[in-house]
């Protein structure tokens, strides 16, 4: 966030993807094409899982500060098979005061 006024009282709302992006075996994960039996998990700064298409809210940050998110691959069922991981995820960010 560069050149923004200090966001006193503002809330940032993030939505990653849509519910249609959820893995069929584990709806907490994003569905991948390529590798089999593996999904992509996104987490907030506390490493709490963020489900596809569900809004998360946090205090808005001021100039020069960063939002932290985490990502990892998770097995959805036994026998993971390799492949190229490529997943575009739409990110919606809204601010409310």
Biopython code that builds the backbone (N, CA, C, O; Angstrom):
import numpy as np
from Bio.PDB.StructureBuilder import StructureBuilder

atoms = [
    (1, "UNK", "N", (0.857, -1.167, 0.000)),
    (1, "UNK", "CA", (0.000, 0.000, 0.000)),
    (1, "UNK", "C", (0.904, 1.230, 0.000)),
    (1, "UNK", "O", (1.515, 1.549, 1.020)),
    (2, "UNK", "N", (0.992, 1.907, -1.108)),
    (2, "UNK", "CA", (1.842, 3.085, -1.201)),
    (2, "UNK", "C", (0.985, 4.327, -1.363)),
    (2, "UNK", "O", (-0.040, 4.312, -2.044)),
    (3, "UNK", "N", (1.427, 5.403, -0.723)),
    (3, "UNK", "CA", (0.805, 6.711, -0.861)),
    (3, "UNK", "C", (-0.661, 6.724, -0.470)),
    (3, "UNK", "O", (-1.459, 7.408, -1.111)),
    (4, "UNK", "N", (-1.036, 5.984, 0.566)),
    (4, "UNK", "CA", (-2.406, 5.969, 1.068)),
    (4, "UNK", "C", (-2.442, 6.670, 2.415)),
    (4, "UNK", "O", (-1.487, 6.599, 3.189)),
    (5, "UNK", "N", (-3.536, 7.340, 2.686)),
    (5, "UNK", "CA", (-3.709, 7.957, 3.998)),
    (5, "UNK", "C", (-3.793, 6.855, 5.050)),
    (5, "UNK", "O", (-4.175, 5.725, 4.743)),
    (6, "UNK", "N", (-3.434, 7.186, 6.296)),
    (6, "UNK", "CA", (-3.535, 6.187, 7.365)),
    (6, "UNK", "C", (-4.995, 5.743, 7.472)),
    (6, "UNK", "O", (-5.897, 6.579, 7.542)),
    (7, "UNK", "N", (-5.223, 4.443, 7.485)),
    (7, "UNK", "CA", (-6.581, 3.900, 7.391)),
    (7, "UNK", "C", (-7.283, 3.701, 8.744)),
    (7, "UNK", "O", (-7.814, 2.623, 9.010)),
    (8, "UNK", "N", (-7.287, 4.718, 9.585)),
    (8, "UNK", "CA", (-7.892, 4.590, 10.905)),
    (8, "UNK", "C", (-9.370, 4.219, 10.753)),
    (8, "UNK", "O", (-10.137, 4.931, 10.103)),
    (9, "UNK", "N", (-9.755, 3.096, 11.361)),
    (9, "UNK", "CA", (-11.150, 2.661, 11.329)),
    (9, "UNK", "C", (-11.569, 1.925, 10.065)),
    (9, "UNK", "O", (-12.712, 1.477, 9.971)),
    (10, "UNK", "N", (-10.672, 1.788, 9.086)),
    (10, "UNK", "CA", (-11.019, 1.081, 7.861)),
    (10, "UNK", "C", (-10.797, -0.421, 8.013)),
    (10, "UNK", "O", (-9.896, -0.859, 8.727)),
    (11, "UNK", "N", (-11.630, -1.199, 7.331)),
    (11, "UNK", "CA", (-11.511, -2.655, 7.308)),
    (11, "UNK", "C", (-11.242, -3.074, 5.873)),
    (11, "UNK", "O", (-11.897, -2.596, 4.947)),
    (12, "UNK", "N", (-10.279, -3.965, 5.691)),
    (12, "UNK", "CA", (-9.997, -4.535, 4.365)),
    (12, "UNK", "C", (-10.692, -5.892, 4.285)),
    (12, "UNK", "O", (-10.545, -6.728, 5.177)),
    (13, "UNK", "N", (-11.445, -6.100, 3.215)),
    (13, "UNK", "CA", (-12.135, -7.370, 2.998)),
    (13, "UNK", "C", (-11.511, -8.037, 1.771)),
    (13, "UNK", "O", (-11.490, -7.454, 0.687)),
    (14, "UNK", "N", (-11.008, -9.250, 1.944)),
    (14, "UNK", "CA", (-10.371, -10.001, 0.871)),
    (14, "UNK", "C", (-11.204, -11.226, 0.535)),
    (14, "UNK", "O", (-11.702, -11.914, 1.426)),
    (15, "UNK", "N", (-11.352, -11.493, -0.756)),
    (15, "UNK", "CA", (-11.975, -12.734, -1.216)),
    (15, "UNK", "C", (-11.064, -13.313, -2.285)),
    (15, "UNK", "O", (-10.804, -12.670, -3.302)),
    (16, "UNK", "N", (-10.577, -14.534, -2.055)),
    (16, "UNK", "CA", (-9.709, -15.217, -3.008)),
    (16, "UNK", "C", (-10.539, -16.228, -3.788)),
    (16, "UNK", "O", (-11.076, -17.171, -3.206)),
    (17, "UNK", "N", (-10.647, -16.040, -5.089)),
    (17, "UNK", "CA", (-11.386, -16.964, -5.939)),
    (17, "UNK", "C", (-12.870, -16.996, -5.617)),
    (17, "UNK", "O", (-13.409, -16.095, -4.975)),
    (18, "UNK", "N", (-13.518, -18.066, -6.082)),
    (18, "UNK", "CA", (-14.943, -18.278, -5.825)),
    (18, "UNK", "C", (-15.124, -19.680, -5.263)),
    (18, "UNK", "O", (-14.181, -20.471, -5.241)),
    (19, "UNK", "N", (-16.323, -19.987, -4.813)),
    (19, "UNK", "CA", (-16.599, -21.326, -4.303)),
    (19, "UNK", "C", (-16.415, -22.376, -5.395)),
    (19, "UNK", "O", (-16.161, -23.543, -5.095)),
    (20, "UNK", "N", (-16.541, -21.976, -6.653)),
    (20, "UNK", "CA", (-16.322, -22.907, -7.773)),
    (20, "UNK", "C", (-14.862, -23.329, -7.899)),
    (20, "UNK", "O", (-14.560, -24.299, -8.595)),
    (21, "UNK", "N", (-13.956, -22.620, -7.239)),
    (21, "UNK", "CA", (-12.534, -22.963, -7.278)),
    (21, "UNK", "C", (-12.155, -24.033, -6.254)),
    (21, "UNK", "O", (-11.011, -24.486, -6.225)),
    (22, "UNK", "N", (-13.116, -24.439, -5.411)),
    (22, "UNK", "CA", (-12.825, -25.398, -4.344)),
    (22, "UNK", "C", (-12.563, -26.793, -4.906)),
    (22, "UNK", "O", (-13.150, -27.204, -5.907)),
    (23, "UNK", "N", (-11.667, -27.503, -4.231)),
    (23, "UNK", "CA", (-11.366, -28.886, -4.585)),
    (23, "UNK", "C", (-12.567, -29.768, -4.231)),
    (23, "UNK", "O", (-13.191, -29.572, -3.189)),
    (24, "UNK", "N", (-12.887, -30.723, -5.079)),
    (24, "UNK", "CA", (-14.030, -31.601, -4.858)),
    (24, "UNK", "C", (-13.876, -32.521, -3.659)),
    (24, "UNK", "O", (-14.876, -32.942, -3.077)),
    (25, "UNK", "N", (-12.640, -32.844, -3.274)),
    (25, "UNK", "CA", (-12.410, -33.727, -2.142)),
    (25, "UNK", "C", (-12.210, -32.972, -0.832)),
    (25, "UNK", "O", (-12.438, -33.530, 0.242)),
    (26, "UNK", "N", (-11.788, -31.718, -0.907)),
    (26, "UNK", "CA", (-11.577, -30.911, 0.289)),
    (26, "UNK", "C", (-11.913, -29.456, -0.053)),
    (26, "UNK", "O", (-11.091, -28.760, -0.649)),
    (27, "UNK", "N", (-13.111, -28.988, 0.318)),
    (27, "UNK", "CA", (-13.539, -27.638, -0.058)),
    (27, "UNK", "C", (-12.754, -26.510, 0.606)),
    (27, "UNK", "O", (-12.961, -25.343, 0.274)),
    (28, "UNK", "N", (-11.845, -26.839, 1.549)),
    (28, "UNK", "CA", (-10.976, -25.817, 2.141)),
    (28, "UNK", "C", (-9.831, -25.447, 1.203)),
    (28, "UNK", "O", (-9.162, -24.433, 1.404)),
    (29, "UNK", "N", (-9.606, -26.269, 0.178)),
    (29, "UNK", "CA", (-8.480, -26.089, -0.734)),
    (29, "UNK", "C", (-8.944, -25.647, -2.115)),
    (29, "UNK", "O", (-10.102, -25.840, -2.488)),
    (30, "UNK", "N", (-8.024, -25.053, -2.864)),
    (30, "UNK", "CA", (-8.281, -24.692, -4.253)),
    (30, "UNK", "C", (-7.952, -25.890, -5.139)),
    (30, "UNK", "O", (-6.925, -26.545, -4.958)),
    (31, "UNK", "N", (-8.825, -26.164, -6.088)),
    (31, "UNK", "CA", (-8.653, -27.275, -7.040)),
    (31, "UNK", "C", (-7.502, -26.955, -7.982)),
    (31, "UNK", "O", (-7.381, -25.835, -8.478)),
    (32, "UNK", "N", (-6.666, -27.944, -8.219)),
    (32, "UNK", "CA", (-5.557, -27.799, -9.159)),
    (32, "UNK", "C", (-5.778, -28.702, -10.364)),
    (32, "UNK", "O", (-6.402, -29.758, -10.260)),
    (33, "UNK", "N", (-5.264, -28.277, -11.493)),
    (33, "UNK", "CA", (-5.193, -29.159, -12.655)),
    (33, "UNK", "C", (-3.720, -29.499, -12.823)),
    (33, "UNK", "O", (-2.858, -28.675, -12.516)),
    (34, "UNK", "N", (-3.429, -30.662, -13.290)),
    (34, "UNK", "CA", (-2.031, -31.104, -13.405)),
    (34, "UNK", "C", (-1.761, -32.190, -12.398)),
    (34, "UNK", "O", (-1.950, -33.369, -12.701)),
    (35, "UNK", "N", (-1.316, -31.821, -11.182)),
    (35, "UNK", "CA", (-1.072, -32.853, -10.177)),
    (35, "UNK", "C", (-2.400, -33.466, -9.720)),
    (35, "UNK", "O", (-3.431, -32.793, -9.722)),
    (36, "UNK", "N", (-2.370, -34.704, -9.342)),
    (36, "UNK", "CA", (-3.586, -35.380, -8.894)),
    (36, "UNK", "C", (-3.558, -35.578, -7.387)),
    (36, "UNK", "O", (-2.503, -35.817, -6.800)),
    (37, "UNK", "N", (-4.726, -35.475, -6.769)),
    (37, "UNK", "CA", (-4.920, -35.710, -5.337)),
    (37, "UNK", "C", (-4.164, -34.710, -4.461)),
    (37, "UNK", "O", (-3.692, -35.045, -3.374)),
    (38, "UNK", "N", (-4.063, -33.498, -4.950)),
    (38, "UNK", "CA", (-3.418, -32.425, -4.196)),
    (38, "UNK", "C", (-4.153, -31.122, -4.491)),
    (38, "UNK", "O", (-4.597, -30.888, -5.616)),
    (39, "UNK", "N", (-4.277, -30.273, -3.464)),
    (39, "UNK", "CA", (-4.921, -28.975, -3.621)),
    (39, "UNK", "C", (-4.034, -27.884, -3.053)),
    (39, "UNK", "O", (-3.030, -28.163, -2.398)),
    (40, "UNK", "N", (-4.407, -26.648, -3.305)),
    (40, "UNK", "CA", (-3.645, -25.489, -2.855)),
    (40, "UNK", "C", (-4.362, -24.875, -1.660)),
    (40, "UNK", "O", (-5.553, -24.570, -1.729)),
    (41, "UNK", "N", (-3.626, -24.696, -0.561)),
    (41, "UNK", "CA", (-4.198, -24.083, 0.633)),
    (41, "UNK", "C", (-3.654, -22.671, 0.783)),
    (41, "UNK", "O", (-2.442, -22.460, 0.735)),
    (42, "UNK", "N", (-4.549, -21.701, 0.965)),
    (42, "UNK", "CA", (-4.159, -20.326, 1.257)),
    (42, "UNK", "C", (-4.444, -20.053, 2.721)),
    (42, "UNK", "O", (-5.444, -20.526, 3.262)),
    (43, "UNK", "N", (-3.558, -19.280, 3.376)),
    (43, "UNK", "CA", (-3.747, -18.953, 4.786)),
    (43, "UNK", "C", (-3.481, -17.485, 5.044)),
    (43, "UNK", "O", (-2.733, -16.833, 4.315)),
    (44, "UNK", "N", (-4.112, -16.972, 6.103)),
    (44, "UNK", "CA", (-3.897, -15.576, 6.476)),
    (44, "UNK", "C", (-2.609, -15.445, 7.286)),
    (44, "UNK", "O", (-1.846, -16.406, 7.391)),
    (45, "UNK", "N", (-2.361, -14.276, 7.856)),
    (45, "UNK", "CA", (-1.118, -14.045, 8.599)),
    (45, "UNK", "C", (-0.986, -14.967, 9.806)),
    (45, "UNK", "O", (0.127, -15.255, 10.247)),
    (46, "UNK", "N", (-2.118, -15.432, 10.345)),
    (46, "UNK", "CA", (-2.106, -16.386, 11.462)),
    (46, "UNK", "C", (-2.069, -17.830, 10.970)),
    (46, "UNK", "O", (-2.177, -18.769, 11.759)),
    (47, "UNK", "N", (-1.916, -17.997, 9.658)),
    (47, "UNK", "CA", (-1.866, -19.302, 8.991)),
    (47, "UNK", "C", (-3.176, -20.071, 9.127)),
    (47, "UNK", "O", (-3.195, -21.301, 9.069)),
    (48, "UNK", "N", (-4.271, -19.333, 9.307)),
    (48, "UNK", "CA", (-5.603, -19.929, 9.328)),
    (48, "UNK", "C", (-6.074, -20.084, 7.876)),
    (48, "UNK", "O", (-5.957, -19.151, 7.082)),
    (49, "UNK", "N", (-6.598, -21.244, 7.538)),
    (49, "UNK", "CA", (-7.021, -21.532, 6.165)),
    (49, "UNK", "C", (-8.106, -20.575, 5.700)),
    (49, "UNK", "O", (-9.062, -20.293, 6.422)),
    (50, "UNK", "N", (-7.937, -20.081, 4.476)),
    (50, "UNK", "CA", (-8.927, -19.221, 3.833)),
    (50, "UNK", "C", (-9.569, -20.029, 2.715)),
    (50, "UNK", "O", (-8.904, -20.398, 1.747)),
    (51, "UNK", "N", (-10.852, -20.302, 2.848)),
    (51, "UNK", "CA", (-11.565, -21.122, 1.866)),
    (51, "UNK", "C", (-11.833, -20.334, 0.583)),
    (51, "UNK", "O", (-12.027, -19.119, 0.631)),
    (52, "UNK", "N", (-11.845, -21.014, -0.556)),
    (52, "UNK", "CA", (-12.147, -20.343, -1.822)),
    (52, "UNK", "C", (-13.510, -19.641, -1.769)),
    (52, "UNK", "O", (-14.514, -20.240, -1.385)),
    (53, "UNK", "N", (-13.525, -18.374, -2.156)),
    (53, "UNK", "CA", (-14.764, -17.619, -2.265)),
    (53, "UNK", "C", (-15.324, -17.082, -0.972)),
    (53, "UNK", "O", (-16.383, -16.455, -0.985)),
    (54, "UNK", "N", (-14.652, -17.301, 0.150)),
    (54, "UNK", "CA", (-15.152, -16.784, 1.422)),
    (54, "UNK", "C", (-14.387, -15.529, 1.813)),
    (54, "UNK", "O", (-13.159, -15.482, 1.731)),
    (55, "UNK", "N", (-15.126, -14.520, 2.237)),
    (55, "UNK", "CA", (-14.540, -13.240, 2.604)),
    (55, "UNK", "C", (-13.811, -13.339, 3.943)),
    (55, "UNK", "O", (-14.296, -13.966, 4.885)),
    (56, "UNK", "N", (-12.650, -12.714, 4.010)),
    (56, "UNK", "CA", (-11.957, -12.554, 5.284)),
    (56, "UNK", "C", (-11.786, -11.058, 5.519)),
    (56, "UNK", "O", (-11.600, -10.287, 4.577)),
    (57, "UNK", "N", (-11.850, -10.665, 6.762)),
    (57, "UNK", "CA", (-11.779, -9.252, 7.126)),
    (57, "UNK", "C", (-10.579, -9.030, 8.035)),
    (57, "UNK", "O", (-10.268, -9.860, 8.888)),
    (58, "UNK", "N", (-9.916, -7.908, 7.843)),
    (58, "UNK", "CA", (-8.814, -7.526, 8.717)),
    (58, "UNK", "C", (-8.690, -6.009, 8.711)),
    (58, "UNK", "O", (-9.205, -5.335, 7.819)),
    (59, "UNK", "N", (-8.017, -5.495, 9.696)),
    (59, "UNK", "CA", (-7.799, -4.053, 9.746)),
    (59, "UNK", "C", (-6.986, -3.625, 8.528)),
    (59, "UNK", "O", (-6.037, -4.300, 8.128)),
    (60, "UNK", "N", (-7.375, -2.493, 7.948)),
    (60, "UNK", "CA", (-6.623, -1.953, 6.816)),
    (60, "UNK", "C", (-5.249, -1.487, 7.317)),
    (60, "UNK", "O", (-5.107, -1.038, 8.454)),
    (61, "UNK", "N", (-4.255, -1.602, 6.454)),
    (61, "UNK", "CA", (-2.885, -1.220, 6.792)),
    (61, "UNK", "C", (-2.517, 0.105, 6.140)),
    (61, "UNK", "O", (-3.080, 0.488, 5.114)),
    (62, "UNK", "N", (-1.572, 0.791, 6.748)),
    (62, "UNK", "CA", (-1.124, 2.075, 6.234)),
    (62, "UNK", "C", (-0.012, 1.944, 5.209)),
    (62, "UNK", "O", (0.421, 0.841, 4.873)),
    (63, "UNK", "N", (0.436, 3.075, 4.724)),
    (63, "UNK", "CA", (1.488, 3.161, 3.723)),
    (63, "UNK", "C", (2.738, 2.404, 4.155)),
    (63, "UNK", "O", (3.199, 2.545, 5.288)),
    (64, "UNK", "N", (3.283, 1.599, 3.244)),
    (64, "UNK", "CA", (4.524, 0.885, 3.486)),
    (64, "UNK", "C", (4.367, -0.425, 4.238)),
    (64, "UNK", "O", (5.360, -1.114, 4.475)),
    (65, "UNK", "N", (3.153, -0.788, 4.619)),
    (65, "UNK", "CA", (2.929, -2.048, 5.328)),
    (65, "UNK", "C", (2.358, -3.079, 4.354)),
    (65, "UNK", "O", (1.723, -2.728, 3.360)),
    (66, "UNK", "N", (2.593, -4.346, 4.657)),
    (66, "UNK", "CA", (2.181, -5.432, 3.763)),
    (66, "UNK", "C", (1.176, -6.353, 4.433)),
    (66, "UNK", "O", (1.235, -6.590, 5.640)),
    (67, "UNK", "N", (0.256, -6.866, 3.635)),
    (67, "UNK", "CA", (-0.624, -7.942, 4.080)),
    (67, "UNK", "C", (0.133, -9.248, 3.874)),
    (67, "UNK", "O", (0.787, -9.430, 2.847)),
    (68, "UNK", "N", (0.051, -10.152, 4.836)),
    (68, "UNK", "CA", (0.750, -11.432, 4.729)),
    (68, "UNK", "C", (-0.240, -12.552, 4.484)),
    (68, "UNK", "O", (-1.258, -12.663, 5.167)),
    (69, "UNK", "N", (0.077, -13.387, 3.491)),
    (69, "UNK", "CA", (-0.702, -14.575, 3.187)),
    (69, "UNK", "C", (0.267, -15.726, 2.958)),
    (69, "UNK", "O", (1.410, -15.510, 2.554)),
    (70, "UNK", "N", (-0.181, -16.928, 3.212)),
    (70, "UNK", "CA", (0.652, -18.115, 3.073)),
    (70, "UNK", "C", (-0.001, -19.089, 2.104)),
    (70, "UNK", "O", (-1.223, -19.107, 1.950)),
    (71, "UNK", "N", (0.822, -19.892, 1.460)),
    (71, "UNK", "CA", (0.318, -20.882, 0.509)),
    (71, "UNK", "C", (1.129, -22.166, 0.657)),
    (71, "UNK", "O", (2.337, -22.137, 0.891)),
    (72, "UNK", "N", (0.432, -23.296, 0.515)),
    (72, "UNK", "CA", (1.126, -24.584, 0.506)),
    (72, "UNK", "C", (0.261, -25.600, -0.227)),
    (72, "UNK", "O", (-0.946, -25.414, -0.379)),
    (73, "UNK", "N", (0.895, -26.672, -0.679)),
    (73, "UNK", "CA", (0.183, -27.775, -1.324)),
    (73, "UNK", "C", (-0.215, -28.773, -0.245)),
    (73, "UNK", "O", (0.564, -29.061, 0.664)),
    (74, "UNK", "N", (-1.443, -29.304, -0.352)),
    (74, "UNK", "CA", (-1.932, -30.278, 0.627)),
    (74, "UNK", "C", (-2.521, -31.479, -0.097)),
    (74, "UNK", "O", (-3.187, -31.334, -1.122)),
    (75, "UNK", "N", (-2.276, -32.642, 0.434)),
    (75, "UNK", "CA", (-2.848, -33.873, -0.118)),
    (75, "UNK", "C", (-4.360, -33.882, 0.124)),
    (75, "UNK", "O", (-4.819, -33.568, 1.222)),
    (76, "UNK", "N", (-5.128, -34.241, -0.904)),
    (76, "UNK", "CA", (-6.583, -34.326, -0.765)),
    (76, "UNK", "C", (-7.048, -35.766, -0.557)),
    (76, "UNK", "O", (-8.096, -36.005, 0.042)),
    (77, "UNK", "N", (-6.273, -36.709, -1.049)),
    (77, "UNK", "CA", (-6.507, -38.132, -0.814)),
    (77, "UNK", "C", (-5.213, -38.867, -1.154)),
    (77, "UNK", "O", (-4.326, -38.273, -1.767)),
    (78, "UNK", "N", (-5.078, -40.132, -0.778)),
    (78, "UNK", "CA", (-3.809, -40.846, -0.975)),
    (78, "UNK", "C", (-3.347, -40.911, -2.436)),
    (78, "UNK", "O", (-4.131, -40.757, -3.372)),
    (79, "UNK", "N", (-2.088, -41.137, -2.580)),
    (79, "UNK", "CA", (-1.393, -41.314, -3.855)),
    (79, "UNK", "C", (-1.378, -40.023, -4.676)),
    (79, "UNK", "O", (-2.043, -39.907, -5.705)),
    (80, "UNK", "N", (-0.604, -39.068, -4.191)),
    (80, "UNK", "CA", (-0.394, -37.822, -4.924)),
    (80, "UNK", "C", (0.415, -38.116, -6.172)),
    (80, "UNK", "O", (1.409, -38.840, -6.117)),
    (81, "UNK", "N", (-0.003, -37.563, -7.287)),
    (81, "UNK", "CA", (0.710, -37.716, -8.557)),
    (81, "UNK", "C", (1.152, -36.330, -9.008)),
    (81, "UNK", "O", (0.390, -35.366, -8.936)),
    (82, "UNK", "N", (2.379, -36.247, -9.469)),
    (82, "UNK", "CA", (2.983, -34.975, -9.831)),
    (82, "UNK", "C", (2.394, -34.339, -11.073)),
    (82, "UNK", "O", (1.621, -34.955, -11.808)),
    (83, "UNK", "N", (2.767, -33.128, -11.281)),
    (83, "UNK", "CA", (2.349, -32.366, -12.449)),
    (83, "UNK", "C", (2.737, -30.910, -12.257)),
    (83, "UNK", "O", (3.202, -30.518, -11.187)),
    (84, "UNK", "N", (2.546, -30.125, -13.283)),
    (84, "UNK", "CA", (2.862, -28.700, -13.239)),
    (84, "UNK", "C", (1.727, -27.967, -12.526)),
    (84, "UNK", "O", (0.558, -28.121, -12.879)),
    (85, "UNK", "N", (2.083, -27.172, -11.525)),
    (85, "UNK", "CA", (1.098, -26.397, -10.778)),
    (85, "UNK", "C", (1.008, -25.011, -11.388)),
    (85, "UNK", "O", (1.986, -24.265, -11.419)),
    (86, "UNK", "N", (-0.165, -24.683, -11.866)),
    (86, "UNK", "CA", (-0.413, -23.361, -12.431)),
    (86, "UNK", "C", (-1.863, -23.031, -12.111)),
    (86, "UNK", "O", (-2.776, -23.710, -12.581)),
    (87, "UNK", "N", (-2.076, -21.989, -11.309)),
    (87, "UNK", "CA", (-3.425, -21.685, -10.862)),
    (87, "UNK", "C", (-3.638, -20.181, -10.758)),
    (87, "UNK", "O", (-3.137, -19.551, -9.826)),
    (88, "UNK", "N", (-4.362, -19.607, -11.685)),
    (88, "UNK", "CA", (-4.721, -18.192, -11.522)),
    (88, "UNK", "C", (-5.851, -18.090, -10.496)),
    (88, "UNK", "O", (-6.827, -18.837, -10.561)),
    (89, "UNK", "N", (-5.709, -17.157, -9.547)),
    (89, "UNK", "CA", (-6.740, -16.946, -8.540)),
    (89, "UNK", "C", (-7.107, -15.468, -8.547)),
    (89, "UNK", "O", (-6.246, -14.608, -8.358)),
    (90, "UNK", "N", (-8.389, -15.176, -8.765)),
    (90, "UNK", "CA", (-8.858, -13.804, -8.714)),
    (90, "UNK", "C", (-8.927, -13.360, -7.255)),
    (90, "UNK", "O", (-9.396, -14.106, -6.395)),
    (91, "UNK", "N", (-8.455, -12.133, -6.979)),
    (91, "UNK", "CA", (-8.481, -11.597, -5.623)),
    (91, "UNK", "C", (-9.311, -10.306, -5.632)),
    (91, "UNK", "O", (-9.016, -9.366, -6.370)),
    (92, "UNK", "N", (-10.347, -10.287, -4.799)),
    (92, "UNK", "CA", (-11.192, -9.104, -4.657)),
    (92, "UNK", "C", (-10.847, -8.450, -3.324)),
    (92, "UNK", "O", (-10.856, -9.105, -2.282)),
    (93, "UNK", "N", (-10.542, -7.149, -3.364)),
    (93, "UNK", "CA", (-10.220, -6.400, -2.145)),
    (93, "UNK", "C", (-11.167, -5.204, -2.074)),
    (93, "UNK", "O", (-11.273, -4.415, -3.013)),
    (94, "UNK", "N", (-11.848, -5.092, -0.941)),
    (94, "UNK", "CA", (-12.754, -3.968, -0.714)),
    (94, "UNK", "C", (-12.387, -3.330, 0.630)),
    (94, "UNK", "O", (-11.986, -4.023, 1.565)),
    (95, "UNK", "N", (-12.525, -2.037, 0.713)),
    (95, "UNK", "CA", (-12.280, -1.318, 1.964)),
    (95, "UNK", "C", (-13.578, -0.671, 2.406)),
    (95, "UNK", "O", (-14.301, -0.087, 1.599)),
    (96, "UNK", "N", (-13.868, -0.782, 3.701)),
    (96, "UNK", "CA", (-15.058, -0.125, 4.229)),
    (96, "UNK", "C", (-14.669, 0.615, 5.502)),
    (96, "UNK", "O", (-13.776, 0.196, 6.238)),
    (97, "UNK", "N", (-15.359, 1.723, 5.741)),
    (97, "UNK", "CA", (-15.016, 2.527, 6.907)),
    (97, "UNK", "C", (-16.154, 2.682, 7.854)),
    (97, "UNK", "O", (-16.013, 3.337, 8.887)),
]
sb = StructureBuilder()
sb.init_structure("model")
sb.init_model(0)
sb.init_chain("A")
sb.init_seg("    ")
for serial, (resi, resn, name, xyz) in enumerate(atoms, 1):
    if name == "N":
        sb.init_residue(resn, " ", resi, " ")
    sb.init_atom(name, np.array(xyz, "f"), 0.0, 1.0, " ", f" {name:<3s}", serial, name[0])
structure = sb.get_structure()
